[in-house]
């Protein structure tokens, strides 16, 4: 999807007073993005491990930011930092809601 300036500003509204805010908005709206919603046990915590630290130079090797990012202002991925923020962000990015889907292997993965 292409991110509108309005969506970007609402998504990063908590950072609007920061000096880097205009650059952040310009960056996220500069090209298409892939928006996904994940669910599962401890998904926020596990997702943050896969994504890596906000500062790519402090990210673990093998994390997305550790492998593909160098500067904070050019992070190529965002992940919610809490379930509460995830719920707010999902409402912004998926205003029509999510697809109700249970994978066939669900019962083989979860007790």
Secondary structure, DSSP 4 states (H G I P E B T S, - for coil): -BPPHHHHHHHTGGGTTSTTHHHHHHHHTSSB-------STTHHHHHHHHH--SSGGGSPTTSHHHHH--SGGG-S----SSHHHHHHHHHHH-TT-------TTHHHH--
